[in-house]
């Protein structure tokens, strides 16, 4: 009797680095797990390969504790017996910025290649829905295939678990839907009762949905599981006992290589994948712990839209691009972006750790931004014989021509503003306050005495009729002036009104 199909049994461990437990809890298990995996694969060459969750962060975590095992691990990765990457962390693709997804993959692929080779398959076994642009992101990073679990309905599949998923920009990717999730083969055995009562019903279901393919995927693993040492023997016994299906130890690149040889008619799916059939998409995750998600958004904005373009401008002035700091910041952010972290449905300890990371990144980015702005302005001032100058930056890819709000600090409460050509710049004062310089302790013949330090004025102005070039800067000079500046009288009002309405705050 001819067997129906080849069943590609993919041994793996899915690794949540934190969730209802902490990273410290996870890492202790991780070291035990990887020690055991390395030893198992080194002793048993019949155990062809093992997929270690597609994220490089766990490899870095492991090597911090076991640096002496780096060469052993690299050898197994280079032999494609341990498959890693392409992610740095298994990101939640619908909550974080698309640029963060790209950087996550970029770092994962780069680090994976340094360890012996990153898996060339997009791997999303546990993400809670899929970002619409993932096919385009994967293709542009050289990844041609994708494995995912959640987000499609049966009628979208068109009778085939292999499908063609297309981004809004028209770029598509070949994908396989893990219809039964990433753990249907977690308790795989060759016992007759298991084959008939559990294994065959699952395989028959997959076969019915698999179209005319001769190859099906059966992931054999689960959360934080140890490698099943006797899996090669189980596969051998299944082939002897089961007349319906043929079994092989495999991995996702091998599976896609097999189906590429088939002339399959795959359905085309477009856009964001958020269907709830078969497995939960965790509909509340997008709004859970909104404080964390808002802080994550602010940090992404600082890195992507302010710090990095500003650092590029800094290079024009001979400043060193802060790549090391950015690497540190991005990796901390990837720890936050992981699906088991940014989701927010975590233990209190874990959510505190996540917020602490975000605050770290925020402080790091804010200080780098401040230093780069100061260094650029100081560089400009040196060419202008140290005039009192300030620089306005435009980090958008278009010219800024709207009135610009600027906060200036001066010893005098009167000043004028000119451009570098000496032309007067019109401005309006929004607010001006005097700030005390504080006090200092001076040692005198009569002992230590406190003395007042000269204060300064903090003035918020609106620059009128000025423009700043795209991804550029414009420098202005503050000059002495005897002309009175009109400072508006600020009053705390409890109401606002027009001809039709009056709104009061009690």
C-alpha positions, 0 to 999 in steps of 0.5 A: 500500500502506498503511503499518503504523504511524507510527514515532516516532524520538526523537533523544536522548543518555543522559548518565552523569555518572560511572561508569568515568569521572569527572564531570570527564571527563563534563563536558568531553564535555558542553560539547562535546556541548551546544555542538554541539547548540545550534548544530545546532538553531539552524541547522536548523529541520527538526530539530524536537526533541532529548531531553537525558536528562531530568535538569537536573544536566547543564544546570547543569553546562553553564552553569557553563562556558558561562553566556553560552549560557543565553539560547540554551539557554532559547529552545530549551527554551521552544520544546520543541526541547530537552527536559529534566527532570523529574529533577534526576539520573537516580536509581536508584529502588530503592536510595534513599529514596522521599522522595529520589525526590520531592525529586529530581523536585521540584528537577528540575521547578522548575529545568526550569520556570525554564529554559523548561519541564520535560518532563512525562514520567517518564523512566527509560531506564536505571534498574535496576528500578523503585520500586513507588511511582513511579506515585503519585509521578509523578501527585502531581507532575503527571506523567501518563506514563512511559517506562522500560526494565527490569523487566517480563516479556513476559507482563506486557505482555499483547501491548502495550508501552503498559501501566497501572502501579499503585502499592501505594496504588492510583494508576496511570500510563500507561507505555511499555516501551522493549522494545529499550532506549534505543539501537535507532536509534543507528546509524539510516541510510536504506541499503537493507541497514540497512533490511532487515537491522537496522531492519525486524527491530526494527520488526517485533518492536515491531509484534508486541508493540505491540498494535493501536496505530498508533504505535511508539517508536524511540529514536535515541541512546546514551551521551554521543553527539553529535546526528546532524546529518543525522537529518532527511534520513535520516527523509525518505529512509526515508519515500521508500524504506520502503513498510511503515512511516511515520517522523517525528522526534518526542519522548515527549510527542508520542508519548503525545499520539498514543496517547491518541487511540487506544482501546488495551487496556493490561495492568495491572502492579502493584508493584515492577518487577524482572524480568530478561528482555530486559535485565539488572537488575544484581542485584548493584547493591543490595549492591555497595559496601555501605559507600557504601549504608550511608553514603547511608542515614545521610545520608538519615536525617539530612536527612529525619528529623532536620534538616528536622523540627528546622528546622521546630521552630526556626521556632517560635522565630524561627529562619531555616529553612536552605533554602539549606543544604538545597538544597546538601545535597540537590543533593549527595545527588542526585549520589550517587543517580544510577543511574550513581553509587549503583550502586557498580560504578564506578571507584575515583576515582568511588567516592571522589568519591561517599563524599566527597560523602556525608561533606560532607552528613553534616558539613553536616547534623550541624553544622546540627542542633547549631546549631539545637538550641543556638539553641532551647535558648538561646531557652528558657533566656532566658525562664527567667532562664538556669537550667541547662536542657536540651531533649529533642526528639521528631522522630517523628509520635507521642508519645514515652513510653519512657525517654529517654537523655540526656547531660548536662555539669555542674561538679558530680558531683551534681545533680537534674532538674526539669520547668518546673513544678518537679516532680522528674523521676526518672532513673537514672545509666548512666555518669559520667566526669570530663573534664579541662578541658585546659590554658591558657597564661597570661602572668605576670611570670615568663613563660608558664606552663601552668595546668590548666582546671577540668574537668567531668562527663559523665553519661549518664542515663535519664529515667523516666516522661516524655513528649515531644509528637510533632514537639515538645520538652520542657525540663528544669532541672538543679538543685543536689543533695546527694543521692548519685547511684548510679553503676553500676560498669562492668566489661569482661566477656568473657561473658554468661549466664543460667540456660540459656546462657553466651556467651564472647568470646575 
